[in-house]
């Protein structure tokens, strides 16, 4: 008998959960809910949504449901009844009505790892205040010759380290590059300092648990990530204390100096959170996007050649050894097309987490108050009604201004990524030197996988060789 007790208890829990769900849905059965399926009690369809798949595809879960139910459907995800949208217009409506009809609603695991003051979680006046700090910093950095020169020198240094190499672990190298940029510009820590390496290690652990199941036992990704975030916060507090003692009355040199100049308006934890947010955004998403660009260019020789010709023309217009300036970036039109197409096709961010804070009627769809709402950013990216041959990498599609209105790779509304423009400048400067100095091939068995964050199973191993111009010198 004892052996049957757990099974019986599980059945009772399942039936009770199903009863609660049926009662919940019965209150809305007269409403025009989108079609869909709710999956298993409690678990719902979360595991199916999160099943790894190539990032330059919708994945089987979304493909099947869009085919069966349409671009908008109901489901049960992350412990809540949910409306999932692969529709561009509805996605825009959701993001543009932040704090009026919808609010950010991330899973517990992400909340615990990010901290209570992360920009992804907070809202209202505090969100606007902290976001403005980042917008100011990125705007100033983008036009700062000092920052641009450092960004270019870090890229040159990384490529110099490839000399004599036949194979490169690209993802590892590019993460070092982007973290070097961020810890220098945010904290004035030099890339070769031991502290920079320690921050990198903690950030990798932090990211691995970012979208994990909230299983808090020793050794789990979630548990490791929470501890890594605590170590990062502790490191930040030490740096803040040291800076406050040392920098009284000095010129503001980095992001931490800028935010400490507003010390009276922020608590220690708010300063730590906003600094970690900008490190996270500038490190992880930028390095992933560069890796996607390199991967797609490795399979698109025509795009590579066009990109190279654009950068050869820019280099010919400059003196030998002359650094790049913001004016050079503005000439990189095809480069920007490559960056945008890689965001559309590769999907660094697949979907967002929102919740309806009141009943919402959108066209023929009813969205009940309290339901989770998942705008799938990759949905419109692969929509053949919006993009011709959407499953092909085609940077030339961005020559049509209308294309820019049909993608939302950086989100939208008041939570639009504040560092997007700075990231594009950093990427463009890196690509300038990469395409002029090297050619590369991708290992055939490596490809970008959505977990839902993007990873390369083999770390994006590249076979590299110097470009002809370099070989002839």
Beta strands, then each sheet from edge to edge (+ up, - down):
strand 1: 53-54
strand 2: 72-77
strand 3: 80-85
strand 4: 102-104
strand 5: 167-169
strand 6: 354-356
strand 7: 360-362
strand 8: 365-367
strand 9: 372-375
strand 10: 438-442
strand 11: 448-450
strand 12: 454-456
strand 13: 461-466
sheet 1: 1+ 11- 12+
sheet 2: 2+ 3- 9- 6+ 4-
sheet 3: 5+ 13- 10+
sheet 4: 7+ 8-
end
